[in-house]
Amino acid sequence: MDVVKGLYEVAKQRKETKQEGSYTCYLFEQGLDKILKKCGEECSEVIIAAKNGNNEDTANEICDLLYHLIVMMVQAGISVEEVEGILEERRQKIGNLKTFHVSDHNT
């Protein structure tokens, strides 16, 4: 997660101090709607790359998605530590299968 924390810090700096020619600064200037649109686009690209079975393309698209999610986190004020905490809670629950409600579609 050190890489994610490093990228988060860079994004936070770009939000605080505008830098000419910075794509990250551009995203912050455009606002949340633009950032979310890019997250959606990148998510779709991950899905398409994975479906095509090219791991290199998929890995690159995952990186693009993670970057845009980091920008969204900075915009929303969500820290890496907050996300890590939730992930750690979920990691500790591994093996606990959820029970799903079964509906009787014949009634």
Phi and psi restraints in degrees (range 20) as a CNS / XPLOR table:
assign (resid 1 and name C) (resid 2 and name N)
       (resid 2 and name CA) (resid 2 and name C) 1.0 -61.5 20.0 2
assign (resid 2 and name N) (resid 2 and name CA)
       (resid 2 and name C) (resid 3 and name N) 1.0 -36.3 20.0 2
assign (resid 2 and name C) (resid 3 and name N)
       (resid 3 and name CA) (resid 3 and name C) 1.0 -65.3 20.0 2
assign (resid 3 and name N) (resid 3 and name CA)
       (resid 3 and name C) (resid 4 and name N) 1.0 -43.1 20.0 2
assign (resid 3 and name C) (resid 4 and name N)
       (resid 4 and name CA) (resid 4 and name C) 1.0 -62.9 20.0 2
assign (resid 4 and name N) (resid 4 and name CA)
       (resid 4 and name C) (resid 5 and name N) 1.0 -44.3 20.0 2
assign (resid 4 and name C) (resid 5 and name N)
       (resid 5 and name CA) (resid 5 and name C) 1.0 -61.5 20.0 2
assign (resid 5 and name N) (resid 5 and name CA)
       (resid 5 and name C) (resid 6 and name N) 1.0 -40.5 20.0 2
assign (resid 5 and name C) (resid 6 and name N)
       (resid 6 and name CA) (resid 6 and name C) 1.0 -63.4 20.0 2
assign (resid 6 and name N) (resid 6 and name CA)
       (resid 6 and name C) (resid 7 and name N) 1.0 -44.6 20.0 2
assign (resid 6 and name C) (resid 7 and name N)
       (resid 7 and name CA) (resid 7 and name C) 1.0 -64.4 20.0 2
assign (resid 7 and name N) (resid 7 and name CA)
       (resid 7 and name C) (resid 8 and name N) 1.0 -38.5 20.0 2
assign (resid 7 and name C) (resid 8 and name N)
       (resid 8 and name CA) (resid 8 and name C) 1.0 -59.7 20.0 2
assign (resid 8 and name N) (resid 8 and name CA)
       (resid 8 and name C) (resid 9 and name N) 1.0 -45.7 20.0 2
assign (resid 8 and name C) (resid 9 and name N)
       (resid 9 and name CA) (resid 9 and name C) 1.0 -63.6 20.0 2
assign (resid 9 and name N) (resid 9 and name CA)
       (resid 9 and name C) (resid 10 and name N) 1.0 -40.5 20.0 2
assign (resid 9 and name C) (resid 10 and name N)
       (resid 10 and name CA) (resid 10 and name C) 1.0 -62.6 20.0 2
assign (resid 10 and name N) (resid 10 and name CA)
       (resid 10 and name C) (resid 11 and name N) 1.0 -45.7 20.0 2
assign (resid 10 and name C) (resid 11 and name N)
       (resid 11 and name CA) (resid 11 and name C) 1.0 -62.2 20.0 2
assign (resid 11 and name N) (resid 11 and name CA)
       (resid 11 and name C) (resid 12 and name N) 1.0 -41.1 20.0 2
assign (resid 11 and name C) (resid 12 and name N)
       (resid 12 and name CA) (resid 12 and name C) 1.0 -62.2 20.0 2
assign (resid 12 and name N) (resid 12 and name CA)
       (resid 12 and name C) (resid 13 and name N) 1.0 -41.4 20.0 2
assign (resid 12 and name C) (resid 13 and name N)
       (resid 13 and name CA) (resid 13 and name C) 1.0 -63.9 20.0 2
assign (resid 13 and name N) (resid 13 and name CA)
       (resid 13 and name C) (resid 14 and name N) 1.0 -40.6 20.0 2
assign (resid 13 and name C) (resid 14 and name N)
       (resid 14 and name CA) (resid 14 and name C) 1.0 -65.4 20.0 2
assign (resid 14 and name N) (resid 14 and name CA)
       (resid 14 and name C) (resid 15 and name N) 1.0 -33.0 20.0 2
assign (resid 14 and name C) (resid 15 and name N)
       (resid 15 and name CA) (resid 15 and name C) 1.0 -69.8 20.0 2
assign (resid 15 and name N) (resid 15 and name CA)
       (resid 15 and name C) (resid 16 and name N) 1.0 -38.4 20.0 2
assign (resid 15 and name C) (resid 16 and name N)
       (resid 16 and name CA) (resid 16 and name C) 1.0 -78.5 20.0 2
assign (resid 16 and name N) (resid 16 and name CA)
       (resid 16 and name C) (resid 17 and name N) 1.0 -36.8 20.0 2
assign (resid 16 and name C) (resid 17 and name N)
       (resid 17 and name CA) (resid 17 and name C) 1.0 -127.7 20.0 2
assign (resid 17 and name N) (resid 17 and name CA)
       (resid 17 and name C) (resid 18 and name N) 1.0 108.6 20.0 2
assign (resid 17 and name C) (resid 18 and name N)
       (resid 18 and name CA) (resid 18 and name C) 1.0 -65.4 20.0 2
assign (resid 18 and name N) (resid 18 and name CA)
       (resid 18 and name C) (resid 19 and name N) 1.0 140.4 20.0 2
assign (resid 18 and name C) (resid 19 and name N)
       (resid 19 and name CA) (resid 19 and name C) 1.0 -130.9 20.0 2
assign (resid 19 and name N) (resid 19 and name CA)
       (resid 19 and name C) (resid 20 and name N) 1.0 121.3 20.0 2
assign (resid 19 and name C) (resid 20 and name N)
       (resid 20 and name CA) (resid 20 and name C) 1.0 -56.2 20.0 2
assign (resid 20 and name N) (resid 20 and name CA)
       (resid 20 and name C) (resid 21 and name N) 1.0 133.4 20.0 2
assign (resid 20 and name C) (resid 21 and name N)
       (resid 21 and name CA) (resid 21 and name C) 1.0 82.0 20.0 2
assign (resid 21 and name N) (resid 21 and name CA)
       (resid 21 and name C) (resid 22 and name N) 1.0 3.4 20.0 2
assign (resid 21 and name C) (resid 22 and name N)
       (resid 22 and name CA) (resid 22 and name C) 1.0 -84.9 20.0 2
assign (resid 22 and name N) (resid 22 and name CA)
       (resid 22 and name C) (resid 23 and name N) 1.0 124.4 20.0 2
assign (resid 22 and name C) (resid 23 and name N)
       (resid 23 and name CA) (resid 23 and name C) 1.0 -64.6 20.0 2
assign (resid 23 and name N) (resid 23 and name CA)
       (resid 23 and name C) (resid 24 and name N) 1.0 -38.0 20.0 2
assign (resid 23 and name C) (resid 24 and name N)
       (resid 24 and name CA) (resid 24 and name C) 1.0 -62.1 20.0 2
assign (resid 24 and name N) (resid 24 and name CA)
       (resid 24 and name C) (resid 25 and name N) 1.0 -44.0 20.0 2
assign (resid 24 and name C) (resid 25 and name N)
       (resid 25 and name CA) (resid 25 and name C) 1.0 -61.5 20.0 2
assign (resid 25 and name N) (resid 25 and name CA)
       (resid 25 and name C) (resid 26 and name N) 1.0 -40.7 20.0 2
assign (resid 25 and name C) (resid 26 and name N)
       (resid 26 and name CA) (resid 26 and name C) 1.0 -57.3 20.0 2
assign (resid 26 and name N) (resid 26 and name CA)
       (resid 26 and name C) (resid 27 and name N) 1.0 -45.8 20.0 2
assign (resid 26 and name C) (resid 27 and name N)
       (resid 27 and name CA) (resid 27 and name C) 1.0 -60.8 20.0 2
assign (resid 27 and name N) (resid 27 and name CA)
       (resid 27 and name C) (resid 28 and name N) 1.0 -45.2 20.0 2
assign (resid 27 and name C) (resid 28 and name N)
       (resid 28 and name CA) (resid 28 and name C) 1.0 -63.5 20.0 2
assign (resid 28 and name N) (resid 28 and name CA)
       (resid 28 and name C) (resid 29 and name N) 1.0 -38.9 20.0 2
assign (resid 28 and name C) (resid 29 and name N)
       (resid 29 and name CA) (resid 29 and name C) 1.0 -63.8 20.0 2
assign (resid 29 and name N) (resid 29 and name CA)
       (resid 29 and name C) (resid 30 and name N) 1.0 -36.4 20.0 2
assign (resid 29 and name C) (resid 30 and name N)
       (resid 30 and name CA) (resid 30 and name C) 1.0 -74.8 20.0 2
assign (resid 30 and name N) (resid 30 and name CA)
       (resid 30 and name C) (resid 31 and name N) 1.0 -27.1 20.0 2
assign (resid 30 and name C) (resid 31 and name N)
       (resid 31 and name CA) (resid 31 and name C) 1.0 97.3 20.0 2
assign (resid 31 and name N) (resid 31 and name CA)
       (resid 31 and name C) (resid 32 and name N) 1.0 -178.5 20.0 2
assign (resid 31 and name C) (resid 32 and name N)
       (resid 32 and name CA) (resid 32 and name C) 1.0 -60.5 20.0 2
assign (resid 32 and name N) (resid 32 and name CA)
       (resid 32 and name C) (resid 33 and name N) 1.0 -40.7 20.0 2
assign (resid 32 and name C) (resid 33 and name N)
       (resid 33 and name CA) (resid 33 and name C) 1.0 -58.3 20.0 2
assign (resid 33 and name N) (resid 33 and name CA)
       (resid 33 and name C) (resid 34 and name N) 1.0 -43.2 20.0 2
assign (resid 33 and name C) (resid 34 and name N)
       (resid 34 and name CA) (resid 34 and name C) 1.0 -65.9 20.0 2
assign (resid 34 and name N) (resid 34 and name CA)
       (resid 34 and name C) (resid 35 and name N) 1.0 -43.1 20.0 2
assign (resid 34 and name C) (resid 35 and name N)
       (resid 35 and name CA) (resid 35 and name C) 1.0 -61.4 20.0 2
assign (resid 35 and name N) (resid 35 and name CA)
       (resid 35 and name C) (resid 36 and name N) 1.0 -44.7 20.0 2
assign (resid 35 and name C) (resid 36 and name N)
       (resid 36 and name CA) (resid 36 and name C) 1.0 -66.5 20.0 2
assign (resid 36 and name N) (resid 36 and name CA)
       (resid 36 and name C) (resid 37 and name N) 1.0 -37.4 20.0 2
assign (resid 36 and name C) (resid 37 and name N)
       (resid 37 and name CA) (resid 37 and name C) 1.0 -60.9 20.0 2
assign (resid 37 and name N) (resid 37 and name CA)
       (resid 37 and name C) (resid 38 and name N) 1.0 -43.2 20.0 2
assign (resid 37 and name C) (resid 38 and name N)
       (resid 38 and name CA) (resid 38 and name C) 1.0 -66.3 20.0 2
assign (resid 38 and name N) (resid 38 and name CA)
       (resid 38 and name C) (resid 39 and name N) 1.0 -37.8 20.0 2
assign (resid 38 and name C) (resid 39 and name N)
       (resid 39 and name CA) (resid 39 and name C) 1.0 -59.6 20.0 2
assign (resid 39 and name N) (resid 39 and name CA)
       (resid 39 and name C) (resid 40 and name N) 1.0 -44.9 20.0 2
assign (resid 39 and name C) (resid 40 and name N)
       (resid 40 and name CA) (resid 40 and name C) 1.0 -62.9 20.0 2
assign (resid 40 and name N) (resid 40 and name CA)
       (resid 40 and name C) (resid 41 and name N) 1.0 -44.4 20.0 2
assign (resid 40 and name C) (resid 41 and name N)
       (resid 41 and name CA) (resid 41 and name C) 1.0 -61.1 20.0 2
assign (resid 41 and name N) (resid 41 and name CA)
       (resid 41 and name C) (resid 42 and name N) 1.0 -45.8 20.0 2
assign (resid 41 and name C) (resid 42 and name N)
       (resid 42 and name CA) (resid 42 and name C) 1.0 -67.1 20.0 2
assign (resid 42 and name N) (resid 42 and name CA)
       (resid 42 and name C) (resid 43 and name N) 1.0 -36.0 20.0 2
assign (resid 42 and name C) (resid 43 and name N)
       (resid 43 and name CA) (resid 43 and name C) 1.0 -61.1 20.0 2
assign (resid 43 and name N) (resid 43 and name CA)
       (resid 43 and name C) (resid 44 and name N) 1.0 -44.4 20.0 2
assign (resid 43 and name C) (resid 44 and name N)
       (resid 44 and name CA) (resid 44 and name C) 1.0 -61.9 20.0 2
assign (resid 44 and name N) (resid 44 and name CA)
       (resid 44 and name C) (resid 45 and name N) 1.0 -39.8 20.0 2
assign (resid 44 and name C) (resid 45 and name N)
       (resid 45 and name CA) (resid 45 and name C) 1.0 -67.0 20.0 2
assign (resid 45 and name N) (resid 45 and name CA)
       (resid 45 and name C) (resid 46 and name N) 1.0 -34.1 20.0 2
assign (resid 45 and name C) (resid 46 and name N)
       (resid 46 and name CA) (resid 46 and name C) 1.0 -62.7 20.0 2
assign (resid 46 and name N) (resid 46 and name CA)
       (resid 46 and name C) (resid 47 and name N) 1.0 -46.1 20.0 2
assign (resid 46 and name C) (resid 47 and name N)
       (resid 47 and name CA) (resid 47 and name C) 1.0 -60.6 20.0 2
assign (resid 47 and name N) (resid 47 and name CA)
       (resid 47 and name C) (resid 48 and name N) 1.0 -46.2 20.0 2
assign (resid 47 and name C) (resid 48 and name N)
       (resid 48 and name CA) (resid 48 and name C) 1.0 -64.6 20.0 2
assign (resid 48 and name N) (resid 48 and name CA)
       (resid 48 and name C) (resid 49 and name N) 1.0 -44.4 20.0 2
assign (resid 48 and name C) (resid 49 and name N)
       (resid 49 and name CA) (resid 49 and name C) 1.0 -63.0 20.0 2
assign (resid 49 and name N) (resid 49 and name CA)
       (resid 49 and name C) (resid 50 and name N) 1.0 -41.2 20.0 2
assign (resid 49 and name C) (resid 50 and name N)
       (resid 50 and name CA) (resid 50 and name C) 1.0 -64.9 20.0 2
assign (resid 50 and name N) (resid 50 and name CA)
       (resid 50 and name C) (resid 51 and name N) 1.0 -41.3 20.0 2
assign (resid 50 and name C) (resid 51 and name N)
       (resid 51 and name CA) (resid 51 and name C) 1.0 -63.9 20.0 2
assign (resid 51 and name N) (resid 51 and name CA)
       (resid 51 and name C) (resid 52 and name N) 1.0 -34.8 20.0 2
assign (resid 51 and name C) (resid 52 and name N)
       (resid 52 and name CA) (resid 52 and name C) 1.0 -75.1 20.0 2
assign (resid 52 and name N) (resid 52 and name CA)
       (resid 52 and name C) (resid 53 and name N) 1.0 -11.8 20.0 2
assign (resid 52 and name C) (resid 53 and name N)
       (resid 53 and name CA) (resid 53 and name C) 1.0 76.8 20.0 2
assign (resid 53 and name N) (resid 53 and name CA)
       (resid 53 and name C) (resid 54 and name N) 1.0 16.1 20.0 2
assign (resid 53 and name C) (resid 54 and name N)
       (resid 54 and name CA) (resid 54 and name C) 1.0 -99.1 20.0 2
assign (resid 54 and name N) (resid 54 and name CA)
       (resid 54 and name C) (resid 55 and name N) 1.0 103.4 20.0 2
assign (resid 54 and name C) (resid 55 and name N)
       (resid 55 and name CA) (resid 55 and name C) 1.0 -62.0 20.0 2
assign (resid 55 and name N) (resid 55 and name CA)
       (resid 55 and name C) (resid 56 and name N) 1.0 -35.2 20.0 2
assign (resid 55 and name C) (resid 56 and name N)
       (resid 56 and name CA) (resid 56 and name C) 1.0 -65.6 20.0 2
assign (resid 56 and name N) (resid 56 and name CA)
       (resid 56 and name C) (resid 57 and name N) 1.0 -46.0 20.0 2
assign (resid 56 and name C) (resid 57 and name N)
       (resid 57 and name CA) (resid 57 and name C) 1.0 -62.9 20.0 2
assign (resid 57 and name N) (resid 57 and name CA)
       (resid 57 and name C) (resid 58 and name N) 1.0 -41.9 20.0 2
assign (resid 57 and name C) (resid 58 and name N)
       (resid 58 and name CA) (resid 58 and name C) 1.0 -62.1 20.0 2
assign (resid 58 and name N) (resid 58 and name CA)
       (resid 58 and name C) (resid 59 and name N) 1.0 -45.1 20.0 2
assign (resid 58 and name C) (resid 59 and name N)
       (resid 59 and name CA) (resid 59 and name C) 1.0 -60.9 20.0 2
assign (resid 59 and name N) (resid 59 and name CA)
       (resid 59 and name C) (resid 60 and name N) 1.0 -42.6 20.0 2
assign (resid 59 and name C) (resid 60 and name N)
       (resid 60 and name CA) (resid 60 and name C) 1.0 -64.4 20.0 2
assign (resid 60 and name N) (resid 60 and name CA)
       (resid 60 and name C) (resid 61 and name N) 1.0 -40.4 20.0 2
assign (resid 60 and name C) (resid 61 and name N)
       (resid 61 and name CA) (resid 61 and name C) 1.0 -68.5 20.0 2
assign (resid 61 and name N) (resid 61 and name CA)
       (resid 61 and name C) (resid 62 and name N) 1.0 -35.3 20.0 2
assign (resid 61 and name C) (resid 62 and name N)
       (resid 62 and name CA) (resid 62 and name C) 1.0 -61.6 20.0 2
assign (resid 62 and name N) (resid 62 and name CA)
       (resid 62 and name C) (resid 63 and name N) 1.0 -41.5 20.0 2
assign (resid 62 and name C) (resid 63 and name N)
       (resid 63 and name CA) (resid 63 and name C) 1.0 -61.6 20.0 2
assign (resid 63 and name N) (resid 63 and name CA)
       (resid 63 and name C) (resid 64 and name N) 1.0 -42.9 20.0 2
assign (resid 63 and name C) (resid 64 and name N)
       (resid 64 and name CA) (resid 64 and name C) 1.0 -61.2 20.0 2
assign (resid 64 and name N) (resid 64 and name CA)
       (resid 64 and name C) (resid 65 and name N) 1.0 -43.6 20.0 2
assign (resid 64 and name C) (resid 65 and name N)
       (resid 65 and name CA) (resid 65 and name C) 1.0 -64.1 20.0 2
assign (resid 65 and name N) (resid 65 and name CA)
       (resid 65 and name C) (resid 66 and name N) 1.0 -45.7 20.0 2
assign (resid 65 and name C) (resid 66 and name N)
       (resid 66 and name CA) (resid 66 and name C) 1.0 -60.2 20.0 2
assign (resid 66 and name N) (resid 66 and name CA)
       (resid 66 and name C) (resid 67 and name N) 1.0 -41.5 20.0 2
assign (resid 66 and name C) (resid 67 and name N)
       (resid 67 and name CA) (resid 67 and name C) 1.0 -58.2 20.0 2
assign (resid 67 and name N) (resid 67 and name CA)
       (resid 67 and name C) (resid 68 and name N) 1.0 -48.9 20.0 2
assign (resid 67 and name C) (resid 68 and name N)
       (resid 68 and name CA) (resid 68 and name C) 1.0 -67.5 20.0 2
assign (resid 68 and name N) (resid 68 and name CA)
       (resid 68 and name C) (resid 69 and name N) 1.0 -33.3 20.0 2
assign (resid 68 and name C) (resid 69 and name N)
       (resid 69 and name CA) (resid 69 and name C) 1.0 -65.7 20.0 2
assign (resid 69 and name N) (resid 69 and name CA)
       (resid 69 and name C) (resid 70 and name N) 1.0 -37.5 20.0 2
assign (resid 69 and name C) (resid 70 and name N)
       (resid 70 and name CA) (resid 70 and name C) 1.0 -63.5 20.0 2
assign (resid 70 and name N) (resid 70 and name CA)
       (resid 70 and name C) (resid 71 and name N) 1.0 -43.8 20.0 2
assign (resid 70 and name C) (resid 71 and name N)
       (resid 71 and name CA) (resid 71 and name C) 1.0 -59.9 20.0 2
assign (resid 71 and name N) (resid 71 and name CA)
       (resid 71 and name C) (resid 72 and name N) 1.0 -42.9 20.0 2
assign (resid 71 and name C) (resid 72 and name N)
       (resid 72 and name CA) (resid 72 and name C) 1.0 -62.0 20.0 2
assign (resid 72 and name N) (resid 72 and name CA)
       (resid 72 and name C) (resid 73 and name N) 1.0 -41.9 20.0 2
assign (resid 72 and name C) (resid 73 and name N)
       (resid 73 and name CA) (resid 73 and name C) 1.0 -59.8 20.0 2
assign (resid 73 and name N) (resid 73 and name CA)
       (resid 73 and name C) (resid 74 and name N) 1.0 -45.1 20.0 2
assign (resid 73 and name C) (resid 74 and name N)
       (resid 74 and name CA) (resid 74 and name C) 1.0 -61.9 20.0 2
assign (resid 74 and name N) (resid 74 and name CA)
       (resid 74 and name C) (resid 75 and name N) 1.0 -45.6 20.0 2
assign (resid 74 and name C) (resid 75 and name N)
       (resid 75 and name CA) (resid 75 and name C) 1.0 -58.6 20.0 2
assign (resid 75 and name N) (resid 75 and name CA)
       (resid 75 and name C) (resid 76 and name N) 1.0 -39.9 20.0 2
assign (resid 75 and name C) (resid 76 and name N)
       (resid 76 and name CA) (resid 76 and name C) 1.0 -86.6 20.0 2
assign (resid 76 and name N) (resid 76 and name CA)
       (resid 76 and name C) (resid 77 and name N) 1.0 -9.2 20.0 2
assign (resid 76 and name C) (resid 77 and name N)
       (resid 77 and name CA) (resid 77 and name C) 1.0 77.4 20.0 2
assign (resid 77 and name N) (resid 77 and name CA)
       (resid 77 and name C) (resid 78 and name N) 1.0 28.1 20.0 2
assign (resid 77 and name C) (resid 78 and name N)
       (resid 78 and name CA) (resid 78 and name C) 1.0 -97.0 20.0 2
assign (resid 78 and name N) (resid 78 and name CA)
       (resid 78 and name C) (resid 79 and name N) 1.0 123.0 20.0 2
assign (resid 78 and name C) (resid 79 and name N)
       (resid 79 and name CA) (resid 79 and name C) 1.0 -85.5 20.0 2
assign (resid 79 and name N) (resid 79 and name CA)
       (resid 79 and name C) (resid 80 and name N) 1.0 158.9 20.0 2
assign (resid 79 and name C) (resid 80 and name N)
       (resid 80 and name CA) (resid 80 and name C) 1.0 -61.9 20.0 2
assign (resid 80 and name N) (resid 80 and name CA)
       (resid 80 and name C) (resid 81 and name N) 1.0 -38.5 20.0 2
assign (resid 80 and name C) (resid 81 and name N)
       (resid 81 and name CA) (resid 81 and name C) 1.0 -62.9 20.0 2
assign (resid 81 and name N) (resid 81 and name CA)
       (resid 81 and name C) (resid 82 and name N) 1.0 -36.9 20.0 2
assign (resid 81 and name C) (resid 82 and name N)
       (resid 82 and name CA) (resid 82 and name C) 1.0 -62.6 20.0 2
assign (resid 82 and name N) (resid 82 and name CA)
       (resid 82 and name C) (resid 83 and name N) 1.0 -46.1 20.0 2
assign (resid 82 and name C) (resid 83 and name N)
       (resid 83 and name CA) (resid 83 and name C) 1.0 -66.6 20.0 2
assign (resid 83 and name N) (resid 83 and name CA)
       (resid 83 and name C) (resid 84 and name N) 1.0 -42.3 20.0 2
assign (resid 83 and name C) (resid 84 and name N)
       (resid 84 and name CA) (resid 84 and name C) 1.0 -58.9 20.0 2
assign (resid 84 and name N) (resid 84 and name CA)
       (resid 84 and name C) (resid 85 and name N) 1.0 -41.0 20.0 2
assign (resid 84 and name C) (resid 85 and name N)
       (resid 85 and name CA) (resid 85 and name C) 1.0 -60.9 20.0 2
assign (resid 85 and name N) (resid 85 and name CA)
       (resid 85 and name C) (resid 86 and name N) 1.0 -43.7 20.0 2
assign (resid 85 and name C) (resid 86 and name N)
       (resid 86 and name CA) (resid 86 and name C) 1.0 -66.1 20.0 2
assign (resid 86 and name N) (resid 86 and name CA)
       (resid 86 and name C) (resid 87 and name N) 1.0 -43.0 20.0 2
assign (resid 86 and name C) (resid 87 and name N)
       (resid 87 and name CA) (resid 87 and name C) 1.0 -62.1 20.0 2
assign (resid 87 and name N) (resid 87 and name CA)
       (resid 87 and name C) (resid 88 and name N) 1.0 -39.2 20.0 2
assign (resid 87 and name C) (resid 88 and name N)
       (resid 88 and name CA) (resid 88 and name C) 1.0 -64.8 20.0 2
assign (resid 88 and name N) (resid 88 and name CA)
       (resid 88 and name C) (resid 89 and name N) 1.0 -41.9 20.0 2
assign (resid 88 and name C) (resid 89 and name N)
       (resid 89 and name CA) (resid 89 and name C) 1.0 -59.6 20.0 2
assign (resid 89 and name N) (resid 89 and name CA)
       (resid 89 and name C) (resid 90 and name N) 1.0 -43.2 20.0 2
assign (resid 89 and name C) (resid 90 and name N)
       (resid 90 and name CA) (resid 90 and name C) 1.0 -68.2 20.0 2
assign (resid 90 and name N) (resid 90 and name CA)
       (resid 90 and name C) (resid 91 and name N) 1.0 -36.4 20.0 2
assign (resid 90 and name C) (resid 91 and name N)
       (resid 91 and name CA) (resid 91 and name C) 1.0 -61.5 20.0 2
assign (resid 91 and name N) (resid 91 and name CA)
       (resid 91 and name C) (resid 92 and name N) 1.0 -38.1 20.0 2
assign (resid 91 and name C) (resid 92 and name N)
       (resid 92 and name CA) (resid 92 and name C) 1.0 -71.9 20.0 2
assign (resid 92 and name N) (resid 92 and name CA)
       (resid 92 and name C) (resid 93 and name N) 1.0 -15.9 20.0 2
assign (resid 92 and name C) (resid 93 and name N)
       (resid 93 and name CA) (resid 93 and name C) 1.0 -93.9 20.0 2
assign (resid 93 and name N) (resid 93 and name CA)
       (resid 93 and name C) (resid 94 and name N) 1.0 2.1 20.0 2
assign (resid 93 and name C) (resid 94 and name N)
       (resid 94 and name CA) (resid 94 and name C) 1.0 -56.8 20.0 2
assign (resid 94 and name N) (resid 94 and name CA)
       (resid 94 and name C) (resid 95 and name N) 1.0 132.9 20.0 2
assign (resid 94 and name C) (resid 95 and name N)
       (resid 95 and name CA) (resid 95 and name C) 1.0 101.6 20.0 2
assign (resid 95 and name N) (resid 95 and name CA)
       (resid 95 and name C) (resid 96 and name N) 1.0 -11.9 20.0 2
assign (resid 95 and name C) (resid 96 and name N)
       (resid 96 and name CA) (resid 96 and name C) 1.0 -90.8 20.0 2
assign (resid 96 and name N) (resid 96 and name CA)
       (resid 96 and name C) (resid 97 and name N) 1.0 96.7 20.0 2
assign (resid 96 and name C) (resid 97 and name N)
       (resid 97 and name CA) (resid 97 and name C) 1.0 -72.5 20.0 2
assign (resid 97 and name N) (resid 97 and name CA)
       (resid 97 and name C) (resid 98 and name N) 1.0 139.2 20.0 2
assign (resid 97 and name C) (resid 98 and name N)
       (resid 98 and name CA) (resid 98 and name C) 1.0 -77.1 20.0 2
assign (resid 98 and name N) (resid 98 and name CA)
       (resid 98 and name C) (resid 99 and name N) 1.0 145.5 20.0 2
assign (resid 98 and name C) (resid 99 and name N)
       (resid 99 and name CA) (resid 99 and name C) 1.0 -97.9 20.0 2
assign (resid 99 and name N) (resid 99 and name CA)
       (resid 99 and name C) (resid 100 and name N) 1.0 134.2 20.0 2
assign (resid 99 and name C) (resid 100 and name N)
       (resid 100 and name CA) (resid 100 and name C) 1.0 -104.9 20.0 2
assign (resid 100 and name N) (resid 100 and name CA)
       (resid 100 and name C) (resid 101 and name N) 1.0 142.3 20.0 2
assign (resid 100 and name C) (resid 101 and name N)
       (resid 101 and name CA) (resid 101 and name C) 1.0 -71.1 20.0 2
assign (resid 101 and name N) (resid 101 and name CA)
       (resid 101 and name C) (resid 102 and name N) 1.0 130.6 20.0 2
assign (resid 101 and name C) (resid 102 and name N)
       (resid 102 and name CA) (resid 102 and name C) 1.0 -102.5 20.0 2
assign (resid 102 and name N) (resid 102 and name CA)
       (resid 102 and name C) (resid 103 and name N) 1.0 125.6 20.0 2
assign (resid 102 and name C) (resid 103 and name N)
       (resid 103 and name CA) (resid 103 and name C) 1.0 -97.1 20.0 2
assign (resid 103 and name N) (resid 103 and name CA)
       (resid 103 and name C) (resid 104 and name N) 1.0 143.8 20.0 2
assign (resid 103 and name C) (resid 104 and name N)
       (resid 104 and name CA) (resid 104 and name C) 1.0 -91.9 20.0 2
assign (resid 104 and name N) (resid 104 and name CA)
       (resid 104 and name C) (resid 105 and name N) 1.0 102.9 20.0 2
assign (resid 104 and name C) (resid 105 and name N)
       (resid 105 and name CA) (resid 105 and name C) 1.0 -77.4 20.0 2
assign (resid 105 and name N) (resid 105 and name CA)
       (resid 105 and name C) (resid 106 and name N) 1.0 -2.9 20.0 2
assign (resid 105 and name C) (resid 106 and name N)
       (resid 106 and name CA) (resid 106 and name C) 1.0 -90.8 20.0 2
assign (resid 106 and name N) (resid 106 and name CA)
       (resid 106 and name C) (resid 107 and name N) 1.0 -5.0 20.0 2
